[in-house]
């Protein structure tokens, strides 16, 4: 039993490490591809469409050709009323998030992503899936103040990039809430492969509309670099991130996921200043981000406490690991605790979505 627990813990940490590396890698890779100072492919919608097309194609092969994964029973009514609106906001969050890379640094984008709990809470209250509470409101206020201070300290502050990133955050927050409101009521559960199978093509279609208006007229073959291996490896990394997230949510709980998210953000901020020298971090940036993180940590504590209050028995760590391991073996691969981890190009959906799972892992979409 001890060996089994140790092996499970080791695998959990390995999966978390893979997730952190892939998530950070995808963000930095996208920044490098999109930035005019580096690879110079300033077409964020086109890049996102490449990712969606590649992911949808791989999912199609796995489901329809190789039959590795079985499709779910998807009716036309569920597709139109659930998948289509979720795909629309998912596509919007990717579009806005990627466009922000053209104007602001990776480090500042990660600091702005601290607003994700604020956006999710606001959308949850508006949609009626959560109630306005004074303690949560104070945490959200603290997060907002921290982000404002961090923005004030940003040397290369750009209003256009900031607006795009905030719009992307709120689009992702609305997608998360709609996932619960629409799909949970239908009792529909999608794993990463079936999720990409249904959502990626629909998102591709939505992205084609702004692409036709905004980017197609500006595409000149003589000025745009297209390296097959660059885009193939970039899309492959984004796809691998989806599967790493599937491994993580099947092995860990909300607390571990959030700690890993905070750690990843700090690592990403540090790496971005090394890889992209123009990403200068000031003292006010750090102070503001620290204030925002305090609010996020307090918010997470409140939500985790609320969830524990509804559970009469709390398992010890070894018991929980053993239980999760057994559930993992007997289940069809879904997360045993209904935790949803959302990240770059990761439209993961579970029908057992908890409020903790709805808030993004200190990140949002930056594919």
N, C-alpha and C positions, 0 to 999 in steps of 0.2 A: 504493500500500500504506500509506504514512504517513497519507494522508487517511482511509483506511478505519479504521486503528487509532485515530486521533484521534476520528473520529465514534463509534466503538464505546465509547471511554472516556467521551466526553461523554454518550452515552445511558445508560451504566452509572451515572454520577453522578446523572443526572436521575432514573433509576428509584429509586436509593437515597434521593434527596431526597423523592420522592413517597411511598416506603414510610415514611420517618421521619415525614413530615407526617401521613399517614393513620393510622399506628399511634398516634401521640401524640394526634391528633384524636379517634379513636374512644374512647380511654381517658378523655380529658377530657370528651368529650360524654356518655359513659355516666355518669360521676360527676355531671355537672350534672343529668342527667335523674333519676337515682336519689336524689340528696341531698335530704333534707327541707328544707334551707335554700335550695334553688334551685327547680328545676321541681317537686320533690316528687312523684315517682312511685316510692315505696319498694317496688316489686314486681320484684325482680331476676329471678325465674323467668319472669314474664310478659314482661319486656323481652327476655330471651334467647329465649323461644319466638317472639316477633315476628321476631327476627333469623333464627332457623332456618327459620321458615315462609316468610319472604320469600326467603331464599337458595335454599331448596329449590324454590320456585315459579319463580324465575328460571332455575335450572339445568334444570328440567323443560321450560321454554319453549325454551331453547337446544338441548336434546337431542332432544326429542320433537316439538316444533312447528316450529321454524325449522331444525332439523337442522344447526346450526352445528358441533356436536361429536358424534362417534359414541359410543354407549354401549359399555361393555366387556362381555365375556361373563361375566356374573355368574350363577352357579348358586345354587340355594337353599341348598346345603350350605355354600358359601363365605360367603353372606350371613349365615347363622345363626351359623356358627362364627367368622367374622372381623369382619364389619361390625357386627354387633349388639353384641358386647362392646366394640369400639373406640368405637362411638357412645355406649355407656353411660358410659364413663369421660370421653369428650369432653363429654357433657352435664353430668356431675358437676363437671368442672373449670370449666365456664362458670358453673354455678349457684353454686358456692362462691366463685369469683373475683368475680362480680358482687355477691354478698351482702356481701362484705368492704367494698365501697364505702359501705355504710350505716353502718359503724362506724369505719373508719380512713381516713387521708388517702391521696391518690394517691402522694405522695412516699414515705410509709412502705411502701406496697404495693410500689413499685418496689424499695425496699431489700430487702424480704422475698423478692422474686423472684430475688435473688442465690442463693437456696437451690436453684434449679432444677437446676444441675449435680449437687448433692448428692443430690437426690431421684432424678434419672435414673440416677446411678451405683448407688445402693442398689437400685433396681428392676431394673437390668440385671444386677447380681450375683445377686439373688434369682431372677430368671428364667433365669439361666444364659447370658446373652448377653455377659457381660463377667466378667473375673476380678478378685478383690480384690487390689490392689497397694498396697504400702507408700507409694510416692510419691504416688499418687492419693489414698490415704487421708489423708495429711498435708495435701494441698491442700483436701480436703473439710472437714477439721478447721479449717483456717484460715478457710474461708468461713463455717462455722458459728459460730466465735468472733466474726467480724466482724458477723454478723447479730445475735448475742446482744448485743454492745456497742451496735449501732445501736438495738435494741429497748429496751435499758436507758435510752438517751438520748431516747427518744420521750416528749414531754410529754403527748400525748393518747393514751397507750397504752391499747388496749382488747383484752382477752383474747379476746372473742368474735370480733371482726373478724380478729385475728391467727390464731386457730384455723381460721376459714373459709378464709383465704388460704393457709395452709400445707396444708390439706386439698386445696385446689384445685391447688396445685403438685404434690403427690404423685399426685393423680388424673391430671393431665396427663402426668407422668413415666411413669406406668404405661401410659397410652394410647400414648405414643411407643414404649415398649418392645414393647407388644403389636402395634403396627403392623409392627415388624420381625419379631417372632416368628411372627405369624399370616400377614400378607399376603406377606412376602418368600418364605416357604416355598411359597406358592401361585403365585408368579410373577405376581402381579396388580399392575398399575400404574394408578393413578388420577391424572388431572390435576385441577386445582382445580374444574373444572365437574362432572366425573363424581364427584369426591369429595363435593361438596355434594349432588349428585343422590342418592347412596346414603346418605350419613351424616346430612345435615340432617333429612330426615323421620324417620329412626329416633331421632335425638337429640330431636326435637320430641315424639315419643311418650313417651320416657323422662322428659322434663321435665314432661309433663302429669300424671304421677303425684304428684310432690311439689307441683305447682301446685294440684291438686285438694284436697290435704290442708292445705297451708300458706297458700295465698294466696286461693283462691276464697272461703272463708268470710269473709275480711276485706275483700273488694272491695265497696265501697259507691259507687255511681255518683256520688252527690252530693259525695263527698270526693276522688275520683280525677280528675285532669285527663287528658283524652285529646285531644291535638292531632294530627291526621292528619299534617300536614307535619313536625312534630317527629319522630314515630316513623318516617315514611317516609324522611326525610333521614338519620336515625340508622342505620336498617337499610341504606340505600344506601351509607353510609360504610363499614359493616362488610363489605359485599359488595365494594366497591371495594378494600378492604384485601387481600382474598383474591387479586384479580387483580394487584395491585401486587406481592405476594409472589411470584406466578408469574413476573413479569417479572424480579424481583431474582434468584431462584434460577437463572434461565436465563442470567444475565449475570455473576455473581460466584462466588467460591469461599468456602470456610468462613471464611478469615481476614477477608476484607472484610466478610462478613455479621456476624461477631462484633464487629468494630470499629464498624460502623454501629449495632449493638445497644447497645453501651456508650455511644456518643455520644447515641443516642436516649434512653436512660435518664437521662443527666445533663440533657439538654434538657427532658425531661418533668418531672423533679423541680423544675427551676428554674421552668418555666411554671406548675406546679401551685401553687407558693407565691405566684405573682402573681395567678392567676385565682381561687384559693381561699385567701383570707387566713388562714383557720383552720389551714392547713397550715404549721405552724411547724417549721423545721429547726434543730436544735441542733448544737453542736460534736461531741457524742458520736455523733449521727446520721451526720455526715460522716466521722468517724474510723472508725466501725464499718463503714460502707459501703465506704470506701477499703480497709480490711483484707479485706473480703469480695471486692472486685474483684481484689485482688492474688491471692487464691486462685483465682478464676475464670480470670484471665489465665494463671497458671501451669498450671492444668489444661488450658486450651485449647492451650497450647504443647506439653504432653506428648502430647496426642492428635494434634495436627497433625504432630508429629515422628514419631509412630508410623505415621501414614498415609504420610508421605514415605518412611519406611524401607522400605515395601512397594512403592514406585515406583522402578524402576531409573533412570529418566531424568526429570529435572526441567526443564521448559520454562522459558525466560526469559519475562518478562512480555509482550513483544510477540508471541512465539511462541504463548504461551498464549491471548492475546486473539484472535489470528488463528485459532487452532485452534478456540476456542469459537465464534467467529463463523461459521466454516464448519460446525461441528456444529449450530449453531443453525438454519442455513438448511436443512440436510439432514435434521434430526430432526423429530419430530412435536410438538416443543414441550416435551419433558421436560428436566429439568436434566441437563446433560452430566456432572456430577460427582456426582450422587446426593445433593446437599445438601438437607436438608429444613429449611425455615425455619418455625418455628411461632410463631403470634402470635394476637392476638385473633380469635376465630371463624375460624380458618384451619385446617381439617382437611385439610391437604395430605398426600398419601401418595405415596411412590415406592417401587418394589420394589428400588431400588438404594441403600437407605438405609445410610449409613455411620455409625460411632459418633459422629463429629463432628456429623453432621446430626441426631442424635437429641437433642442437648442444645439447649434453647431459646435463642433469640437474646436472652439477658439479660432475657427477659420471660416472662410467661405470660399466659395468657388472662384477659382482663378485658373481656369484651364486655358 
